[in-house]
Every structure is written in C-alpha cells, then in structure tokens.
C-alpha cells in the first residue's frame, strides 16, 4: 500500500513538473522594439511582437530575434576612383532599421553584412561620378544619393537606411602634397593681391591728399589776393577821402581873413625856400626886378588863387 502511494505521489509530482515546464515553454515575453520569428516544424509560423505571446512547446521554436531599433554600423575603409582617376580611401557610418523582420530573416542570409557591402559598392559608384574637388564640396549630396541607392536595393530585405555619413575622405599622399601646394599658392596670390590693393589705395590717398592740398593752397592764395585787393582799395578810398576832406577844410579856411593871411604866409615861405634851393644849385640866379620883394610874390600867389576861385 505504501509503495502504491509513493508511486501515485511520484506520478503527480512528475505531472506537476511537466505542466510547469510546458507552461513555461508556452509563454514567451518579447521585449520592446524587438520581434521574434516563430517556426513550427521548421516552417515559418508567425512574428511575435513585444508583450505576452504563446507558443506550442516542443513544436514551435523561436527561429530569429530581430531588433526594430535604429542601428549604426561602421562601413570599413575602401578604395574608390573618382571621375578624374584619383584613388581615394573612404569610410563612413550607416544608420538603418529593420522594417520587416520576415524579409530581414528569410530574404537575405545576413542583412547586416549585405547592407554593409551594398553601402561600399554604392559609395564606389557614386564617387566615380564626381571629380576630386567636388567630392569635398558635395559631401552632403553624396550622402543623400547613397541613401537613395541603398534603399532601392535593400527593399526586398525589409531594411530601411535612414542616413549615411562619410567620416573620412583620404586622397593619396602625392595628391595631398599637390593640394597643399595649390592652397599655399592661393594664399600667396591672395596676399599679393591684398598688398597691391593696399599700395594702390595708398597711392590714391596720397594723390588725393596732394590734390586737396593744392586746391586748398590755391583757395588760400585767391582769398589772400582778394583780401589784399580789398584792403588796397579801401586804403586808396580812405586816402582819397582824407585828401578830399583836407582840401575841403583848406578851401573853407581860405574864404576867411585868417585863412588868406595863412595862405600868404605859406606862399611867401615856399617862395623863399625855392629861391634858396635855386641859389644852392647855381652860382648865377636871374630874378625879375620885383622878385626880391616877398610881398610882391605873395601878391602874385594871391592873384592866382583869386582867379582859380572865380573859375570855380
């Protein structure tokens, strides 16, 4: 009896363990942003997405586990020939994601290897369309063209390439030396142009300064001459006005008795001085009979003045 009970308990324990194992094998939890592909008897059954999922134990199995997140892979360095027959060494980074886990599993053997090789061949093809100088200038355009070409070819694999970034473009050493010499020549050329432009501008500034100086000097001379002329004219007018005023005052004084006497005295004095001067210049002096008389000379002078007054 005890043996029978032991056997019953053993069977129940085995059944319980078997049920627990079956339940454990039947329930699977798929992580977020992942997809599990389940096969039954070696044939594709379904794609299990994130969350709680059920399978038939010992019959169904998880054939593949695919990440649905964006992935970045390094594209190894490769040689490419440009349109002008220059060999370049190029490497980059490829960003892609799995859109269809079924195609990524059954459409290609290794989708990562396949997309990497496709990126390399596409890069060589796109670089062959450009010349060396344009490869550095149109890097962004080159990346876009590579992405479009890869997406067209990788569509049967359920892969979508998000972007491709070129990390380094390395030309041969000889080409780098030639480019460096060219850049040096360009810098020297720009320096010479800037220097010549500076010298030209300096010469123009000096010429403009000399021209302005000459103009200012001419303006100053002109102003000085005008001022001198105006000063001389004013001086002449002032002298003329003074003489006119003096003559007017002399005329007014001559109409008086005192003025007549003063004129007589002045004429007599000048007559005497004239005779003295003549006597100094010559040893022989001829005079009229009455010329020695000062009063007669004064009378003659007064007669002349009287006649002039009458004419006026």
WOWO-V501319 format. One record per backbone hydrogen bond with DSSP energy under -1.0 kcal/mol. CO is the residue of the C=O (numbers start at 1). NH is the residue of the N-H. Records with the same first field share a line. If there is no record, write none. Layout:
CO = NH, NH
//
This chain:
1 = 5
2 = 6
3 = 7
4 = 8
5 = 9
6 = 10
7 = 11
8 = 12
9 = 13
10 = 14
11 = 15
12 = 16
13 = 17
14 = 18
15 = 19
16 = 20
17 = 21
18 = 22
19 = 23
20 = 24
21 = 25
22 = 26
23 = 27
26 = 55
28 = 53
30 = 51
33 = 68
35 = 66
36 = 48
37 = 63, 64
38 = 45, 46
39 = 61
40 = 43
43 = 40
46 = 38
48 = 36
51 = 30
53 = 28
56 = 59, 60
59 = 41
61 = 39
64 = 37
66 = 35
71 = 96
73 = 94
75 = 92
78 = 90
80 = 88
82 = 85
86 = 82
88 = 80
89 = 170
90 = 78
91 = 167, 168
92 = 75
93 = 165
94 = 73
95 = 162, 163
96 = 71
97 = 160
100 = 104
101 = 105
102 = 106
103 = 107
110 = 114
111 = 115
112 = 116
113 = 117
114 = 118
115 = 119
116 = 120
117 = 121
118 = 122
119 = 123
120 = 124
121 = 125
122 = 126
123 = 127
124 = 128
126 = 129
127 = 130
130 = 83
131 = 135
133 = 137
134 = 138
138 = 142
139 = 143
140 = 144
141 = 145
142 = 146
143 = 147
144 = 148
145 = 149
146 = 150
147 = 151
148 = 152
149 = 153
150 = 154
154 = 157, 159
155 = 158
158 = 99, 100
160 = 97
163 = 95
165 = 93
168 = 91
170 = 89
172 = 176
173 = 177
174 = 178
175 = 179
176 = 180
177 = 181
178 = 182
179 = 183
180 = 184
181 = 185
182 = 186
183 = 187
184 = 188
185 = 189
186 = 190
187 = 191
188 = 192
189 = 193
190 = 194
191 = 195
192 = 196
193 = 197
194 = 198
195 = 199
196 = 200
197 = 201
198 = 202
199 = 203
200 = 204
201 = 205
202 = 206
203 = 207
204 = 208
205 = 209
206 = 210
207 = 211
208 = 212
209 = 213
210 = 214
211 = 215
212 = 216
213 = 217
214 = 218
215 = 219
216 = 220
217 = 221
218 = 222
219 = 223
220 = 224
221 = 225
222 = 226
223 = 227
224 = 228
225 = 229
226 = 230
227 = 231
228 = 232
229 = 233
230 = 234
231 = 235
232 = 236
233 = 237
234 = 238
235 = 239
236 = 240
237 = 241
238 = 242
239 = 243
240 = 244
241 = 245
242 = 246
243 = 247
244 = 248
245 = 249
246 = 250
247 = 251
248 = 252
249 = 253
250 = 254
251 = 255
253 = 256
256 = 260
257 = 261
258 = 262
259 = 263
260 = 264
261 = 265
262 = 266
263 = 267
264 = 268
265 = 269
266 = 270
267 = 271
268 = 272
269 = 273
270 = 274
271 = 275
272 = 276
273 = 277
274 = 278
275 = 279
276 = 280
277 = 281
278 = 282
288 = 291
290 = 293
293 = 297
294 = 298
295 = 299
296 = 300
297 = 301
298 = 302
299 = 303
300 = 304
301 = 305
302 = 306
303 = 307
304 = 308
305 = 309
306 = 310
307 = 311
308 = 312
//
